Amino acid sequence: MNWKTAVDIGAILAPVQPGLQLVEAKMKTVESSLFTPLATAFVDLIGSGGKRLRPAVALMAARFNGELDGAQYEQVISLAASVEMLHTATLVHDDVIDGALLRRGAPTLNATWNRGATVLAGNYMFARAAHFAAETGNPRVIRIFSDTLEIIVEGELRQLRARHQFRQQKDEYYQRIYAKTASLFSAAAEAAATLSGLDEDGIGSLRDYGHNLGMAFQIVDDILDFTGNAGSLGKPAGSDLLQGTLTLPFFYYLQIAPRSQDLLDQLETLYSGDLNSDDASWTQTVAEVVQDLRSGPAIEAARQEASVFLERAASSLAALPDNRYKQAMLDLCDFVVQRTY
């Protein structure tokens, strides 16, 4: 594929824009009896969402078995809403775990509420996500949803356990980003294809597409954590490493750093005492690593690996019928590798 072709995310999502508007409206439905501050925060949080790529993938993946009837379309909207609500709930809990006060430059719930209230808000979103999944009335889709939630939680626990483990194997990184990101993209595509009545080969192809697209998406996200700045990221560059989370660019950096073992010893020594992610000596060391990493080949090596996953994602669509939704899914691959935010 030609990754140099400029892409417009608005144009890519145009075929499913009407469906995304329905998803947005569905997500904002809140019980009138709900605690007013939670209801307000809930609607504000949903309204500040990003590009809605996960529900977009679901809406596209549902269009390879002819036209959807009214009932099927409503099921797919419910599915897409459940996927995005699940994603949003995980972000709320991530912010609690990380103590994050900003996300993409905007205050998090964690910034204004105490930890207990924020956790409960995230729990409510998980419940809403499960409710939307149940609305599909499809046992297989409900099972996909529950399995994915389990994978995500296990991945969070694995990531917590691996923090500041500077000599961990790179395979652990792949397990984490599958759980954190790729599993949800994969579930969105597989469940939507299931609701459309597509055959098993088609369902498998779309599941593979979501998996590989999600892996690439997270790798690029991890690249941007090093190459971006506080203005574009809403947080300092190298925030993942600052918190002790190792990502693909750092693994490549270790492979080529002339004194990688000395660096690992330094990082372990720094964090072996009472230091934390706010300590001046720790932040200075991470800042030096970020600058060194940016100037070397680690970023490009990680980007090339993301491209391999995107090639696999595109290839998985080969046997599916050609239509504008397939083209949009191919164009999403271009968008992912070119992301700058």
Buried (B, 14 or more C-beta within 10 A) or exposed (E): BEBEEEBEBEEBBEBBEEBBEBBBEBBBEBEEEEBEEBBEBBBEBBEEBEBBBBBBBBBBBBBBBEEBEEEBBBBBBBBBBBBBBBBBBBBBBBBBBBEBEBBEEEEBBBBEBEEEBBBBBBEBBBEBBBEBBBBBEBEEBBEBBEEBBEBBBBBBEBBEEBBBEBEBEEEBBBBBBBBBBBBBBBBBBBBBBBBBBBEEEBBBBBBBBBBBBBBBBBBBBBBBBBBBEEEBBBBBBBBBBBBBBBBBBBBBBBEEBEEEEEBBEBBEEBBEEEBEBEBEEBBEBBBEBBEEBBEBEBBEBBBEBBBEBBBBBBBBBEEBEEEEBBBBBBBBBBBBBBBEE
